[in-house]
Amino acid sequence: MKKISISLIYVLALFDIVVAQQVAERPNIVLILADDMGYSDLGCFGSEIQTPYLDSMAQGGVKMTNFYNASRCCPSRASLLTGVYPHQAGIGDMMNTRPYPAYQGYLNRETVTLAEVLGSAGYGTYMTGKWHVGQTEEHWPLQRGFDRFYGLIDGANSYFENRPYRPNQKLTIALDNKEITPPQNYYSTDAYTDYAISFIEGHLQERKTDPFFLYIAYQAPHWPLHAKPEDIARYQGKYMDGWEAVRQRRFEKQQTLGLFPSSTELSSLDTTIGNWKDLSCEEKVHWDERMSVYAAMVDAIDQNVGRLVEHLRKNGQLENTIFLFLSDNGASNETITNQGFTEEIRAANFFPASHPRSFTAYGKEGAVVSNTPFRKFKHWEFEGGNATSFIAYGPNYIPQGFQIDQPAHLIDIMPSLVGWADATYPKEFTGHIIQPMEGKALQAIWKQEIIDEDRAICFEHEGNKAVRKGKWKLVAEYPEDIWYLYDLAQDRTENTDVKDMYPQVLKELTAIYEAWADRVGVIPYQKLDKK
């Protein structure tokens, strides 16, 4: 795979000319979002997990190594859908309802969604999977521009059935605007793809000349660990070397793939993670089983991407389709504990992870493998929390076989889709003044029309905060609130704080963060109502 460079700009310019000659129609667009998947969990980003379809897309398209999300599920989805920062969309935290515009807990009407923009441009708009940006029906997908929807309104659920995991909690699986009950033999990853294919079939029959936009937000591989037996079987026993060994192998593969500068070092293990050799044989078997189920969940995503690809190929639509793939945050170190869970879920902790009635997670030991080579996890703004593997593929629209190392962010998806769809981003929509897009089109980033040093990307989630500008990254974690400065061109894994060496950079990036936080409505987390 070729890395992008100034010398390749001419090649990309020629590609644009060829595309203009070959393709008359606007492309179909498929946006695929994984949930809690770590940076290294795909084969093309270092994993031993079998992901041949996504690996093939990376090889035949664009692979971005410095792509960022918003480090947590709700904020990332809000930013992805609207092209603005999470606070500007009304979801600066989670779906907790608060009396502050940046923290109201659902998408506001001063934003437009990808579906609203593309629908206005004549696209059919469809979604399957996890919504998680508005719980009451007035904020569901069909009320935000989608023609059809099937999936989970909430944040997490069993993959085999619909059952709450906290007392007094209601979980909703809906078809369009109607709550439904999953059938027997249900597995959510498969079901989301089944409905996606069904929606596309209906679109091709009813709207033959119109392109479609499909957003699949897979719930996987978010806890609970649930996978089908035949998928689990392919991985059982493969993790008996322990997290240190698996992580080291992934890092070595990443180096072979050329994902990072040669100066990159594997980050140190979290200090709360023990040594594999100190575990009992029974504990090692239990960890191997949890990792096997997790791997099977990622494998199932790839299988379903393959099903969708083959369906589009069969219908003559593959060559006219763009695919984008990423994760909503880094891997999760969360565990399933007794606190706050129902009696049924507490009892499920006694089932092995491979049992369909289990309800467990792979914890920090699994997450540190998934996030190879980075430090920290989902929720933090270090690379382990907000860096994602990113793939763009489309035979007639996307440059083939390029690795892009320039930084990009969720906010860049909206202007990219507006460009591909020849759509118009509105200044006003349904009587509301709409905030302007915050991002830059990926097409321009790939051709290096966007200069790294001139662009700052900012982050804040529950007191964790960061700025990425050029090669620099400024990071702080809550409640410590001490800034650390890293030169990611030399130190992508954030091992060495260099703020004392570059006080002017520290001053500049701190000022950028403070101005951004004030502009988008960030409230310091210690002052934010936690209810």
C-alpha positions as CSV (number, residue, x, y, z in Angstrom):
1,M,0.0,0.0,0.0
2,K,1.3,3.4,-1.0
3,K,1.6,6.3,1.5
4,I,0.3,9.6,0.3
5,S,2.9,12.2,-0.6
6,I,3.2,15.5,-2.5
7,S,4.4,13.5,-5.5
8,L,1.1,11.6,-5.6
9,I,-1.1,14.7,-5.8
10,Y,-0.7,14.6,-9.6
11,V,-1.8,11.0,-9.6
12,L,-4.9,11.8,-7.6
13,A,-5.7,14.7,-9.9
14,L,-5.6,12.4,-12.9
15,F,-7.9,10.0,-10.9
16,D,-10.5,12.7,-10.6
17,I,-10.4,13.2,-14.4
18,V,-10.8,9.5,-15.0
19,V,-13.7,9.3,-12.5
20,A,-15.4,12.2,-14.2
21,Q,-15.2,10.4,-17.5
22,Q,-16.3,7.0,-16.2
23,V,-19.1,7.8,-13.8
24,A,-22.1,9.8,-14.7
25,E,-24.4,9.0,-11.8
26,R,-23.9,10.0,-8.2
27,P,-22.7,7.1,-6.0
28,N,-24.5,5.1,-3.5
29,I,-22.9,5.7,-0.1
30,V,-22.6,3.1,2.7
31,L,-21.4,4.3,6.1
32,I,-20.5,1.5,8.5
33,L,-19.8,2.2,12.2
34,A,-18.5,-0.4,14.6
35,D,-19.1,0.0,18.4
36,D,-16.1,-0.1,20.8
37,M,-13.8,-1.7,18.3
38,G,-10.1,-1.0,19.0
39,Y,-7.6,0.4,16.6
40,S,-5.8,-2.9,15.9
41,D,-8.8,-5.2,15.7
42,L,-8.9,-5.5,11.9
43,G,-6.3,-7.6,10.0
44,C,-5.2,-4.6,8.0
45,F,-4.5,-2.7,11.2
46,G,-2.6,-5.5,12.9
47,S,-5.0,-8.1,14.1
48,E,-5.0,-11.9,13.9
49,I,-8.8,-11.7,13.6
50,Q,-10.1,-12.8,10.1
51,T,-11.5,-9.7,8.4
52,P,-10.9,-10.5,4.7
53,Y,-13.6,-8.2,3.2
54,L,-12.5,-5.1,5.2
55,D,-8.8,-5.9,4.5
56,S,-9.6,-6.1,0.8
57,M,-11.3,-2.7,1.0
58,A,-8.3,-1.2,2.7
59,Q,-6.0,-2.7,0.1
60,G,-8.1,-1.5,-2.8
61,G,-9.1,1.9,-1.4
62,V,-7.8,4.4,1.2
63,K,-6.6,3.5,4.7
64,M,-6.3,6.4,7.1
65,T,-4.0,5.9,10.1
66,N,-4.7,9.2,11.9
67,F,-8.5,9.3,11.9
68,Y,-10.3,10.5,15.1
69,N,-13.7,9.9,16.7
70,A,-15.1,11.6,19.8
71,S,-14.0,8.9,22.2
72,R,-17.5,7.8,23.3
73,C,-20.6,6.4,21.7
74,C,-23.2,9.2,21.9
75,P,-20.9,12.1,21.1
76,S,-19.3,10.3,18.2
77,R,-22.6,9.4,16.7
78,A,-23.8,13.0,17.1
79,S,-20.7,14.4,15.4
80,L,-20.7,11.7,12.6
81,L,-24.4,12.4,11.7
82,T,-24.2,16.2,11.8
83,G,-20.8,17.3,10.7
84,V,-20.3,19.5,13.8
85,Y,-18.7,18.8,17.2
86,P,-20.8,16.9,19.7
87,H,-21.5,19.9,22.0
88,Q,-22.8,21.8,19.0
89,A,-25.2,19.0,18.2
90,G,-26.5,18.9,21.8
91,I,-24.7,15.8,23.0
92,G,-21.6,17.0,24.7
93,D,-21.9,14.1,27.1
94,M,-24.4,11.2,26.8
95,M,-28.2,11.1,26.5
96,N,-28.6,12.6,30.0
97,T,-31.1,15.4,29.7
98,R,-29.7,18.6,31.1
99,P,-30.8,22.3,30.9
100,Y,-27.8,23.3,28.8
101,P,-27.9,23.5,25.0
102,A,-24.6,21.6,24.6
103,Y,-25.8,18.8,27.0
104,Q,-29.5,18.4,26.2
105,G,-28.9,14.7,25.4
106,Y,-30.4,14.5,21.9
107,L,-29.7,16.0,18.4
108,N,-30.8,19.6,18.3
109,R,-32.6,21.3,15.4
110,E,-29.8,23.7,14.7
111,T,-28.1,20.8,13.0
112,V,-29.0,18.7,9.9
113,T,-28.2,15.0,9.7
114,L,-26.5,13.2,6.8
115,A,-29.9,11.7,6.0
116,E,-31.6,15.1,5.9
117,V,-28.9,16.5,3.6
118,L,-28.8,13.5,1.2
119,G,-32.5,13.0,1.3
120,S,-33.0,16.6,0.1
121,A,-30.6,15.8,-2.7
122,G,-32.8,12.9,-3.9
123,Y,-31.1,10.0,-2.1
124,G,-33.1,7.2,-0.5
125,T,-31.9,7.2,3.1
126,Y,-31.8,4.0,5.3
127,M,-30.4,3.1,8.6
128,T,-30.0,-0.1,10.6
129,G,-28.3,-0.7,14.0
130,K,-27.7,1.4,17.0
131,W,-29.1,5.0,17.1
132,H,-28.2,6.3,20.6
133,V,-28.7,10.0,19.9
134,G,-32.2,10.5,21.1
135,Q,-34.4,8.2,23.1
136,T,-37.9,9.6,22.8
137,E,-39.8,8.9,19.5
138,E,-39.7,12.5,18.4
139,H,-35.9,12.1,18.1
140,W,-35.8,8.7,16.3
141,P,-34.2,8.2,12.9
142,L,-37.3,8.7,10.8
143,Q,-37.8,12.1,12.4
144,R,-34.2,13.0,11.4
145,G,-34.3,12.3,7.7
146,F,-34.2,8.5,7.3
147,D,-36.8,6.8,5.1
148,R,-36.5,3.4,6.9
149,F,-34.9,2.3,10.1
150,Y,-34.4,-1.0,12.0
151,G,-32.4,-1.3,15.1
152,L,-31.6,-0.5,18.7
153,I,-32.6,3.0,19.9
154,D,-30.5,2.6,23.1
155,G,-26.9,2.1,23.9
156,A,-26.3,-1.7,24.6
157,N,-28.3,-4.9,24.6
158,S,-28.1,-8.6,24.3
159,Y,-27.3,-9.8,20.8
160,F,-29.7,-12.7,21.0
161,E,-32.8,-11.1,22.6
162,N,-34.1,-7.8,24.0
163,R,-33.6,-7.7,27.8
164,P,-32.7,-4.7,30.0
165,Y,-29.5,-5.0,32.0
166,R,-30.3,-2.3,34.6
167,P,-33.4,-2.1,36.8
168,N,-36.2,0.2,35.6
169,Q,-34.6,0.4,32.2
170,K,-36.5,0.1,28.9
171,L,-34.7,-1.0,25.8
172,T,-36.3,-0.5,22.4
173,I,-35.8,-2.3,19.2
174,A,-37.8,-0.6,16.5
175,L,-38.8,-1.0,12.8
176,D,-39.4,2.5,11.5
177,N,-41.4,4.2,14.3
178,K,-42.8,1.0,15.8
179,E,-41.3,-1.0,18.7
180,I,-41.0,-4.7,17.8
181,T,-39.9,-7.9,19.5
182,P,-36.9,-9.8,18.0
183,P,-37.8,-13.2,16.6
184,Q,-36.2,-16.5,17.7
185,N,-32.8,-17.3,16.2
186,Y,-32.0,-13.6,16.3
187,Y,-28.4,-12.3,16.2
188,S,-28.3,-8.5,16.0
189,T,-25.3,-8.2,13.7
190,D,-26.9,-10.5,11.1
191,A,-30.3,-8.8,11.6
192,Y,-29.0,-5.3,10.9
193,T,-27.5,-6.6,7.6
194,D,-30.7,-8.5,6.8
195,Y,-32.8,-5.3,7.1
196,A,-30.1,-3.3,5.3
197,I,-30.3,-5.6,2.3
198,S,-34.1,-5.6,2.5
199,F,-34.2,-1.8,2.4
200,I,-31.8,-1.7,-0.5
201,E,-33.9,-4.2,-2.4
202,G,-37.0,-2.1,-1.8
203,H,-35.1,1.0,-3.0
204,L,-33.9,-0.6,-6.2
205,Q,-37.4,-1.7,-7.0
206,E,-39.2,1.5,-6.2
207,R,-36.6,4.2,-7.0
208,K,-34.5,2.7,-9.8
209,T,-32.8,5.9,-10.9
210,D,-32.0,7.4,-7.4
211,P,-28.9,6.6,-5.4
212,F,-29.1,5.5,-1.8
213,F,-27.4,6.3,1.5
214,L,-27.2,3.5,4.0
215,Y,-25.9,3.9,7.5
216,I,-25.2,0.6,9.4
217,A,-24.3,1.2,13.0
218,Y,-23.3,-2.3,14.2
219,Q,-23.7,-2.8,17.9
220,A,-20.7,-5.1,17.8
221,P,-18.3,-5.6,19.4
222,H,-19.7,-3.6,22.4
223,W,-20.3,-5.7,25.5
224,P,-22.0,-8.1,26.3
225,L,-19.8,-10.6,24.6
226,H,-22.1,-12.6,22.3
227,A,-21.2,-14.5,19.2
228,K,-22.4,-17.6,17.3
229,P,-20.8,-20.9,18.3
230,E,-19.3,-21.6,14.8
231,D,-17.6,-18.2,14.9
232,I,-16.3,-18.6,18.4
233,A,-14.8,-22.0,17.5
234,R,-12.4,-20.5,15.0
235,Y,-10.6,-18.5,17.8
236,Q,-10.7,-20.8,20.8
237,G,-7.2,-21.4,22.1
238,K,-5.6,-18.6,20.0
239,Y,-5.2,-16.3,23.0
240,M,-3.6,-18.7,25.5
241,D,-0.3,-16.9,25.1
242,G,-1.8,-13.9,27.1
243,W,-2.3,-10.3,26.5
244,E,1.4,-9.3,26.5
245,A,2.2,-11.8,23.7
246,V,-0.8,-11.0,21.5
247,R,-0.2,-7.3,21.9
248,Q,3.4,-7.7,20.9
249,R,2.5,-9.7,17.8
250,R,0.0,-7.1,16.7
251,F,2.5,-4.4,17.1
252,E,5.1,-6.2,15.1
253,K,2.5,-6.7,12.3
254,Q,1.6,-3.0,12.5
255,Q,5.3,-2.2,12.0
256,T,5.5,-4.5,9.0
257,L,2.4,-2.8,7.6
258,G,4.0,0.6,7.9
259,L,1.2,2.1,10.0
260,F,3.4,4.2,12.1
261,P,6.8,6.0,12.0
262,S,9.7,3.7,12.6
263,S,10.4,5.6,15.9
264,T,7.1,4.4,17.4
265,E,7.4,2.3,20.5
266,L,4.7,0.1,22.1
267,S,3.2,1.9,25.0
268,S,3.6,0.5,28.5
269,L,0.8,-1.6,29.9
270,D,-1.7,0.1,32.2
271,T,-0.3,-0.2,35.7
272,T,-3.5,-1.9,36.9
273,I,-3.0,-4.8,34.5
274,G,-1.2,-7.8,36.0
275,N,1.1,-10.3,34.5
276,W,-0.2,-13.2,32.4
277,K,2.1,-15.7,34.0
278,D,0.6,-15.0,37.5
279,L,-2.9,-16.2,36.4
280,S,-4.1,-19.7,37.3
281,C,-4.8,-22.1,34.5
282,E,-8.5,-21.6,34.9
283,E,-8.2,-17.9,34.7
284,K,-6.2,-18.2,31.5
285,V,-8.9,-20.4,29.9
286,H,-11.6,-17.9,30.9
287,W,-9.7,-15.0,29.3
288,D,-9.0,-17.0,26.2
289,E,-12.8,-17.7,25.9
290,R,-13.7,-14.0,26.4
291,M,-11.2,-13.0,23.7
292,S,-12.4,-15.8,21.4
293,V,-16.0,-14.4,21.7
294,Y,-14.8,-10.9,21.1
295,A,-12.8,-11.9,18.0
296,A,-15.9,-13.8,16.7
297,M,-17.9,-10.6,17.0
298,V,-15.4,-8.6,14.9
299,D,-15.3,-11.5,12.5
300,A,-19.1,-11.4,12.2
301,I,-19.0,-7.7,11.3
302,D,-16.7,-8.6,8.4
303,Q,-18.8,-11.5,7.3
304,N,-21.8,-9.2,7.2
305,V,-19.9,-6.5,5.3
306,G,-19.1,-9.3,2.8
307,R,-22.8,-10.2,2.6
308,L,-23.6,-6.6,1.7
309,V,-20.8,-6.3,-0.8
310,E,-21.9,-9.5,-2.6
311,H,-25.5,-8.4,-2.6
312,L,-24.5,-5.1,-4.3
313,R,-22.3,-7.0,-6.7
314,K,-25.1,-9.3,-7.7
315,N,-27.4,-6.3,-8.3
316,G,-24.8,-4.4,-10.4
317,Q,-24.4,-1.7,-7.7
318,L,-21.0,-2.4,-6.3
319,E,-19.0,-0.3,-8.8
320,N,-21.2,2.7,-8.1
321,T,-21.0,2.5,-4.3
322,I,-18.7,4.2,-1.8
323,F,-18.0,2.4,1.5
324,L,-16.7,4.2,4.7
325,F,-15.8,2.1,7.8
326,L,-14.7,3.3,11.3
327,S,-15.4,2.8,15.0
328,D,-17.1,5.2,17.4
329,N,-14.3,5.1,20.0
330,G,-11.4,3.0,21.2
331,A,-11.7,-0.3,22.9
332,S,-13.6,-0.3,26.2
333,N,-12.0,-1.3,29.5
334,E,-15.4,-1.5,31.1
335,T,-16.4,-4.5,33.1
336,I,-19.8,-6.0,34.1
337,T,-20.0,-5.7,37.8
338,N,-22.8,-6.3,40.3
339,Q,-23.4,-2.5,40.8
340,G,-26.4,-1.3,38.9
341,F,-27.3,-4.5,37.2
342,T,-30.4,-6.7,37.4
343,E,-30.5,-10.0,39.3
344,E,-30.7,-11.7,35.9
345,I,-27.6,-10.1,34.6
346,R,-25.7,-10.7,37.9
347,A,-26.6,-14.4,37.5
348,A,-25.5,-14.3,33.9
349,N,-21.9,-13.6,35.1
350,F,-21.7,-17.2,36.1
351,F,-22.2,-18.4,32.5
352,P,-19.1,-18.9,30.4
353,A,-18.6,-16.1,27.8
354,S,-19.6,-18.4,24.9
355,H,-23.0,-19.1,26.4
356,P,-25.8,-17.1,24.8
357,R,-27.2,-16.2,28.2
358,S,-23.9,-14.8,29.5
359,F,-23.5,-11.1,30.0
360,T,-19.8,-10.2,30.3
361,A,-17.0,-8.0,28.9
362,Y,-13.3,-8.6,28.1
363,G,-12.1,-5.8,30.4
364,K,-8.9,-3.8,30.4
365,E,-6.8,-6.9,29.5
366,G,-8.7,-7.3,26.3
367,A,-9.0,-3.6,25.6
368,V,-5.2,-3.1,25.8
369,V,-4.8,-5.7,23.1
370,S,-7.5,-4.1,20.9
371,N,-5.9,-0.7,21.3
372,T,-2.4,-1.8,20.3
373,P,-0.1,0.1,20.4
374,F,-1.8,3.0,22.2
375,R,-2.4,3.9,25.8
376,K,-5.8,4.4,27.6
377,F,-9.2,3.4,26.4
378,K,-12.7,4.5,25.4
379,H,-13.7,7.7,27.2
380,W,-10.2,9.2,27.4
381,E,-8.7,11.5,24.7
382,F,-5.4,9.7,24.5
383,E,-5.0,7.8,21.2
384,G,-6.4,4.6,22.8
385,G,-9.7,6.5,23.3
386,N,-10.2,8.6,20.2
387,A,-8.1,7.1,17.3
388,T,-9.9,4.7,15.0
389,S,-9.0,2.6,12.0
390,F,-10.6,4.1,9.0
391,I,-11.2,2.6,5.5
392,A,-12.7,4.2,2.4
393,Y,-13.5,2.1,-0.6
394,G,-15.3,2.7,-4.0
395,P,-13.9,1.4,-7.2
396,N,-15.0,4.3,-9.3
397,Y,-14.7,7.1,-6.7
398,I,-11.9,6.3,-4.2
399,P,-8.2,6.3,-4.9
400,Q,-6.9,2.7,-4.8
401,G,-4.1,1.4,-2.6
402,F,-3.2,4.5,-0.6
403,Q,-2.4,5.0,3.1
404,I,-3.1,8.5,4.3
405,D,-1.3,9.7,7.5
406,Q,-2.8,13.1,7.7
407,P,-5.2,13.7,10.6
408,A,-9.0,13.7,10.0
409,H,-12.1,13.5,12.2
410,L,-15.8,12.6,12.2
411,I,-16.7,16.1,11.3
412,D,-15.1,15.5,7.9
413,I,-17.7,12.9,6.9
414,M,-20.5,15.5,6.2
415,P,-18.5,17.7,3.7
416,S,-17.2,14.5,2.1
417,L,-20.7,13.1,1.5
418,V,-22.0,16.5,0.4
419,G,-19.3,16.5,-2.3
420,W,-19.8,13.0,-3.5
421,A,-23.6,13.4,-3.6
422,D,-23.5,16.8,-5.2
423,A,-25.7,17.9,-2.4
424,T,-26.3,21.3,-0.8
425,Y,-25.6,21.8,2.9
426,P,-28.4,24.2,4.0
427,K,-28.2,27.4,5.9
428,E,-31.8,26.9,7.0
429,F,-33.8,23.7,7.4
430,T,-37.4,23.2,8.6
431,G,-37.5,26.7,9.9
432,H,-34.2,26.5,11.9
433,I,-30.9,28.3,11.3
434,I,-28.3,25.6,10.7
435,Q,-24.8,25.7,12.1
436,P,-22.1,25.6,9.4
437,M,-20.1,22.4,8.8
438,E,-17.0,22.2,11.0
439,G,-15.0,19.7,8.9
440,K,-13.0,19.4,5.7
441,A,-13.8,17.1,2.8
442,L,-11.7,13.9,2.8
443,Q,-11.2,14.4,-0.9
444,A,-9.3,17.6,-0.2
445,I,-7.4,16.0,2.7
446,W,-6.3,13.1,0.5
447,K,-4.9,15.5,-2.1
448,Q,-3.2,17.5,0.6
449,E,-5.2,20.6,-0.1
450,I,-5.6,20.9,3.7
451,I,-2.3,21.7,5.4
452,D,-1.9,19.9,8.7
453,E,-0.3,22.8,10.5
454,D,-3.1,25.2,9.7
455,R,-5.8,23.0,11.2
456,A,-6.7,22.2,14.8
457,I,-9.1,19.3,15.8
458,C,-10.4,19.6,19.4
459,F,-11.9,17.1,21.8
460,E,-13.7,17.1,25.2
461,H,-15.6,14.4,27.0
462,E,-16.4,14.4,30.7
463,G,-13.4,16.6,31.5
464,N,-11.0,14.7,29.3
465,K,-9.7,17.0,26.6
466,A,-7.2,17.3,23.7
467,V,-6.1,19.3,20.7
468,R,-4.5,17.8,17.5
469,K,-2.7,20.2,15.3
470,G,-0.1,19.1,12.8
471,K,2.3,16.7,14.5
472,W,1.3,18.0,18.0
473,K,-1.2,16.6,20.4
474,L,-2.1,18.3,23.7
475,V,-3.9,16.0,26.1
476,A,-5.3,16.2,29.7
477,E,-7.4,13.7,31.7
478,Y,-10.0,14.3,34.3
479,P,-9.8,15.0,37.2
480,E,-6.0,15.5,37.0
481,D,-6.4,18.4,34.5
482,I,-2.7,18.6,33.7
483,W,-1.7,19.2,30.0
484,Y,0.7,16.8,28.3
485,L,2.2,17.6,24.9
486,Y,3.3,14.9,22.5
487,D,5.1,15.0,19.1
488,L,3.0,12.3,17.3
489,A,5.3,12.3,14.3
490,Q,8.0,10.7,16.5
491,D,5.9,9.5,19.4
492,R,2.5,8.3,18.2
493,T,1.9,6.2,21.4
494,E,2.2,9.3,23.6
495,N,5.1,8.0,25.8
496,T,7.2,11.2,26.2
497,D,5.7,14.5,27.4
498,V,7.6,17.4,25.7
499,K,5.8,20.5,27.0
500,D,8.9,21.7,28.9
501,M,10.8,21.6,25.6
502,Y,8.2,23.5,23.6
503,P,6.5,26.1,25.8
504,Q,5.3,28.2,22.9
505,V,3.5,25.1,21.4
506,L,1.9,24.5,24.8
507,K,0.8,28.1,25.0
508,E,-0.6,28.1,21.4
509,L,-2.5,24.8,21.7
510,T,-3.9,25.7,25.2
511,A,-5.3,29.0,23.8
512,I,-6.8,27.1,20.8
513,Y,-8.5,24.7,23.2
514,E,-9.9,27.4,25.4
515,A,-11.3,29.4,22.5
516,W,-12.9,26.2,21.0
517,A,-14.4,25.1,24.3
518,D,-16.0,28.5,24.8
519,R,-17.3,28.5,21.2
520,V,-19.0,25.1,21.3
521,G,-20.4,25.4,24.8
522,V,-18.2,23.1,26.9
523,I,-18.9,23.3,30.6
524,P,-16.1,22.1,32.8
525,Y,-17.0,18.7,34.0
526,Q,-16.6,19.5,37.7
527,K,-19.3,22.1,37.3
528,L,-21.7,20.0,35.2
529,D,-24.7,18.4,36.8
530,K,-23.9,14.7,36.9
531,K,-27.6,13.5,36.9
